[in-house]
Structure formats: structure tokens, C-alpha cells
């Protein structure tokens, strides 16, 4: 039987457009916490150790699997199970992000930490339902490109708090900057109101016990405990080095002597275009070569990109080098993340989408939440150059698990 090759552009359909809007909505709150809040607090005088500890406010990303069964079990309102939860979290995020900017970093730091935790909780909850929605509307042959487009839109969202908002912060007070940034949640909310509920694979859980027990039982029974632990270990390790390397990126650029406008206009916009290229190229390549080989090739590029930061730390202030290093890093990470997201989707059973997807992405968020909180202390002891070398070394263990969890020749 002859296999007919389907051109990649035939996959660009309404489902992919939905991935754009929901991916943007998913990424915006996280990058507000990583970029905008970091710059806000750094400009208010917080030192690198305190900024590193602020990574702990993102603990909901690590523990979201605990309440994900509730989002599988319950629905409310006329929007349905997935769209109802999306609309609720998106509306509350708009309010929470805007209100956070009304606080004073000098006198209200504990309250800022609390508000940031609330935003992180709402953002993690939004991710649960958006990931489930995307997994359920995309057929298996579109998971790779759909994941790449989602990651691409996710990265594009980072350009708002990481570029536009930083430039605005040089022109106006922080309060309107936060409300302007929060307004970018509204397109995702509008998308939620116009899209349809996805097809349900089997009956939804009848009770909380089914919603909690069945997803974990299926994952373990699929290939046994050993394979399950290998998969979980790979998900934890694959992006560990990259996550640590970019944890205090804005602080790193400031320490090198770059201005806020330079960081916004040069570093972030270069990353913007490079991440778009990485997402598009990654998605198209995965259609041809498959998700497994994408994890191998893109993982190597992602790891090598970390060394660019070490080069920049050694060279010092150079706008051309800054643009080149950030561009290559964004391109490599865009590739790696696209394959990683597609792998997680492929590993999820459609019957238990929200809970299993939340478990996997929670594990992937552990480095960003807990390990990244120690980054400030590591930098203080080693300096930026040695820190990035350490991050490169930590990127290797995940690659070493690929022969077991994603064999090169397995389709």
C-alpha cells in the first residue's frame, strides 16, 4: 500500500487558530510573574537572593494535579465543562494581574507575594483546562504541530510583559503598566466564548474517587511501574537546565549593564522572532520525522543554547552579542519545548486528559518552582559564568533517558 504524504500546510485549520489564542492566554500570566514582576521588584531594590526566593510563589504550577480531578469531574454554567473553567480563570486573572500593580514593593512585599501566588494558582488552573481542551480537539496526527503552535503563542505572550511592558515602565508608572498588561488576557476570554466544547471520550468521572484514582491507575498499568517512573523522570529532567538558565534572565541582563529599554527592545524582541521561527520549524519538522526524533535533535540544540549565556557573561555588555545569544536560545528552546509538549500530549490518555496532563506538566514545573528558588544563591556563590556551565551540565541527564522513553526508531 502506498502512503500519500500530506503537505504540512493542510494542517493549518480552525483548530490551530484556537491553539494560538489559548496558547497566548496560557503563557501571559506566567511571563508576567517571570519577567514583569521580576523587573518591578528588581527596580525597587530587591537583591538577587530575594528575587530567587520569589520563584516559590509559583508553587501552584507544581501541585496543580491535586485539584485537576475537580476540573474533570465538575462543570458549571451553560459554557460546559472545559469552557466554563476557562472563562472563570481568565476573567479572574485579568482582575488579579491588574490589582497586583496597585501594591507597593517597599511596604507591601508580603501582600505582593500573596497576590503573586493567587495569580499563579489561577494561571495553573487555566493551564489545566486549556491543556485538556487542546488534547481533546486535536487528533493524534495534529498533536505535534498543535503543540508547536501552542508553544509559539505561549512564547509570543512572553513578549508583552518581557518587552512592551518593560518599555512602558520607562514611560509611565507601574500601576497602568500592570493594567495594560492584564488587558491582554481579554482576547483569550473572547475566544473561550466563541469556540465549541470538545468531544467527550467516554463518560466523565461519576464521582471524585473515579476522577482521582482512574487516571493514575491507567498510567501505571499501561507499561508497568518501571516505565512509568522513567517517563516521570524524563519529564522532570528534560528542561531542567534550560529552566534554571532563564530563571533570573532579566536580573542577569541588568547586572551586565543593559538598560530596561535595551532589554525590552533588543533582547526580548530578538527572542520573539527566534521563538516564532523555532515553533514553526519545529512543528513542520515533527510532521515529517515524528515526536521522538524531535526530542533528540531539538534537545541537543536546546542544551547547546545554554552555553550562549556563559559566552555573554564572559564577554560583557554587547548589544549585538546579546541579540545573537538570546535569539539562538529562544530558537533552541522553542524547538525543544514544542517536541516536549507534543510528547506529553501523546503520553496522555484522552479519557483522563485534565488529570494526567496536569500531573505531567506539574512535574515539569518542579524545577521552575523549587529548584529555581535556589538560583539566586547559586549565582551569588559561583558568578554568572559558572552558573550557566552548571545549567548546561544539568541539561544532559534528561537526554540520556531518551533511548528508554522515546527511542529514535520508534514511531
Helices and strands as residue ranges (DSSP letters): G 8-11, H 14-31, I 32-36, H 37-43, H 48-53, G 54-58, H 60-63, H 65-73, H 81-100, H 109-137, G 140-142, H 143-159, I 160-164, H 165-169, H 174-182, G 183-185, H 186-194, H 208-237, H 240-245, H 249-256, H 260-262, I 263-268, H 269-315, H 319-347, G 350-352, H 353-366, I 367-371, G 372-374, H 375-382, H 384-394, H 396-400, H 402-405
